[in-house]
Amino acid sequence: MALTENEKKSIIPWLWFSMICILLFLILVIAIRQPAVQAADRALVQSLNPIRIPILVTFFSEFTDFASSRLLLWIIALFMIYLFVYKRFFSSILLPCVFLFERELNSVLKNWVMRDRPPFQHLVHETGFSFPSGHAMNASTVYGLLILLILPLIKTKWIRIAWAVIGLTMILLIGFSRPFLRVHYFTDILAGYCVGGFLVGISAIVLIFVYNRKVETKRADKRR
């Protein structure tokens, strides 16, 4: 079935967004092999030493868990119920499916790139490879999707703005927490954001297509 003009206008920006995310990710894969980038990455992690005071270390050690798979599964379950109540059945299925796919994709990408974590004392326990950051991917995927899925259900303008700001703040602070805790480089975070952004972009395209088709089907049924 051919795309309508409205679908094309809605899908094209998301398609460009997704393509840019993938392009930036591939650039980062090449860039992190360059000695100058590696040196800059290490320097950026060390530059945070002056603000690694006990209260901030404690805060970010706890806050970073908002992108742990264990906690995100509870958050996803909660919003699946919320979406189900509002009869957004497809969205309630899409959210966990994209997250589970993202988790597998992160493992594949880490084993492909095989970048070691920063050679500094880690402030939280982490194992495995570093690139892309799993927490950054988790945060950008899940909180990005929650902005995308919940925003249309909020009618009050200031609450819509607040919801988007909260989601973006979660993504940014979680991303920052990883180099702060010395378990990732900043390029790991950017790469995680790129992959998460790609998944959100593709999800948006799927949602536009599915819900527009449902609207067209309902209109066709009324004409009969």
C-alpha positions in Angstrom: 0.0 0.0 0.0 1.4 3.4 -1.1 2.2 6.0 1.5 -0.1 9.0 1.7 1.3 12.6 1.4 0.7 13.2 5.2 2.6 10.0 6.0 5.5 11.0 3.8 5.7 14.4 5.5 5.7 12.8 8.9 8.1 10.0 8.1 10.8 11.8 6.2 12.1 13.9 9.1 12.3 10.7 11.3 14.0 8.8 8.4 16.7 11.6 8.1 17.1 11.6 11.9 17.7 7.8 11.9 20.1 7.9 9.0 22.1 10.7 10.7 22.3 8.7 13.9 23.7 5.7 12.0 26.2 7.8 10.1 27.4 9.4 13.3 27.8 6.0 15.0 29.9 4.7 12.1 32.1 7.9 12.3 32.6 7.3 16.0 33.6 3.6 15.4 36.4 4.9 13.1 37.3 7.9 15.3 37.9 5.9 18.5 40.7 4.0 16.8 42.6 7.3 16.3 45.3 8.1 18.9 44.3 11.8 19.1 40.7 10.8 19.9 41.8 8.2 22.4 44.0 10.8 24.2 41.1 13.4 24.2 38.7 10.8 25.6 41.1 10.0 28.5 41.7 13.6 29.1 38.0 14.4 29.3 37.4 11.6 31.8 40.2 12.9 34.0 39.0 16.5 33.6 36.0 15.6 35.8 38.3 14.9 38.8 37.8 18.3 40.5 34.0 17.7 40.7 34.3 14.1 41.9 33.3 15.0 45.4 31.7 12.4 47.7 28.2 13.8 47.5 28.2 13.8 43.7 29.8 10.3 43.5 27.0 9.0 45.7 24.3 10.8 43.7 25.5 9.6 40.3 26.2 6.1 41.6 22.5 5.8 42.5 21.1 7.9 39.6 22.9 5.8 36.9 20.7 2.8 38.0 17.7 4.5 36.3 19.2 3.1 33.1 19.9 -0.4 34.5 18.0 -3.1 32.8 16.6 -4.3 36.1 15.0 -1.0 37.0 13.9 -0.2 33.4 11.9 -3.4 33.2 9.8 -2.1 36.1 9.4 1.3 34.5 8.5 -0.3 31.2 5.9 -2.6 32.8 4.3 0.5 34.5 4.0 2.4 31.3 2.8 -0.7 29.4 -0.2 -0.7 31.8 -0.6 3.1 31.3 -0.6 2.7 27.5 -3.0 -0.3 27.7 -5.5 1.8 29.8 -5.4 4.4 27.0 -6.0 1.7 24.4 -2.6 2.3 22.8 -2.2 -1.5 22.4 0.5 -1.4 19.7 2.5 1.1 21.7 2.3 -1.0 24.8 3.8 -3.9 22.8 6.4 -1.8 20.9 8.0 -0.4 24.1 9.2 -3.7 25.6 10.0 -5.2 22.2 12.3 -2.3 21.2 14.0 -2.5 24.6 14.7 -6.2 24.4 16.0 -5.8 20.8 18.2 -2.9 22.0 19.7 -5.0 24.8 20.7 -7.7 22.3 22.0 -5.1 19.8 24.2 -3.5 22.5 25.8 -6.9 23.2 26.5 -7.5 19.5 28.0 -4.0 19.0 30.2 -4.3 22.0 31.6 -7.6 20.9 32.1 -6.2 17.4 34.0 -3.1 18.5 35.7 -4.6 21.5 36.8 -1.4 23.2 38.2 -1.7 26.7 36.9 0.5 29.5 38.8 3.6 30.8 42.1 2.6 32.6 41.1 4.4 35.7 39.7 3.3 39.0 36.0 2.7 38.4 33.6 4.2 40.9 30.9 1.6 40.3 31.4 -2.1 39.4 31.2 -2.8 35.7 32.5 -5.5 33.4 32.6 -6.2 29.7 33.5 -3.9 26.8 32.9 -0.1 26.7 31.6 0.9 23.3 28.8 1.8 22.9 27.6 2.5 26.4 24.7 0.2 27.4 23.4 2.7 29.9 23.4 5.5 27.3 21.6 3.2 24.8 19.1 2.1 27.5 18.4 5.7 28.5 18.0 7.2 25.0 15.9 4.2 23.8 13.5 3.9 26.8 13.2 7.5 27.9 13.2 8.6 24.3 10.3 6.2 23.5 8.4 7.3 26.6 8.6 10.9 25.3 7.4 9.7 21.9 4.6 7.4 23.2 3.3 9.4 26.1 3.4 13.0 24.8 0.4 12.5 22.4 -1.7 11.4 25.4 -1.0 14.6 27.4 -3.4 17.4 26.7 -2.0 20.3 28.9 0.8 22.2 27.1 3.0 22.8 30.2 2.8 19.2 31.2 3.8 18.1 27.7 6.8 20.4 27.9 7.7 19.2 31.4 7.4 15.6 30.3 9.8 16.1 27.4 12.2 18.1 29.6 12.2 15.3 32.2 12.9 12.6 29.6 15.7 14.6 28.0 17.2 15.4 31.4 17.2 11.7 32.4 19.0 10.8 29.1 21.6 13.5 29.5 22.3 13.0 33.2 22.5 9.2 32.9 24.9 9.7 30.0 27.1 12.1 32.0 27.1 9.7 35.0 29.0 7.1 33.1 32.3 9.0 32.4 31.9 10.7 35.8 32.0 7.3 37.4 35.0 6.4 35.1 33.3 3.4 33.5 32.9 4.9 30.0 34.5 7.5 27.7 32.4 10.3 26.3 32.5 8.8 22.8 30.9 5.6 24.3 28.1 7.8 25.4 27.7 9.6 22.1 27.6 6.2 20.3 25.0 4.9 22.7 22.9 8.0 22.0 23.2 7.5 18.3 22.0 3.9 18.4 19.2 4.7 20.8 18.2 7.7 18.6 18.1 5.4 15.6 15.8 2.9 17.4 13.5 5.8 18.5 13.5 7.1 14.9 12.5 3.8 13.4 9.9 3.3 16.1 8.4 6.7 15.3 8.2 5.7 11.6 6.5 2.4 12.5 4.0 4.2 14.8 3.1 6.8 12.1 2.4 4.0 9.6 0.4 1.8 12.0 -1.8 4.5 13.5 -2.4 6.2 10.2 -3.5 2.9 8.7 -5.9 2.4 11.7 -7.4 5.9 11.1 -7.9 5.2 7.4 -9.5 1.8 8.2 -11.9 3.4 10.6 -12.8 6.1 8.0 -13.4 3.5 5.4 -15.7 1.5 7.7 -17.8 4.6 8.4 -18.3 5.2 4.7 -19.7 1.7 4.2 
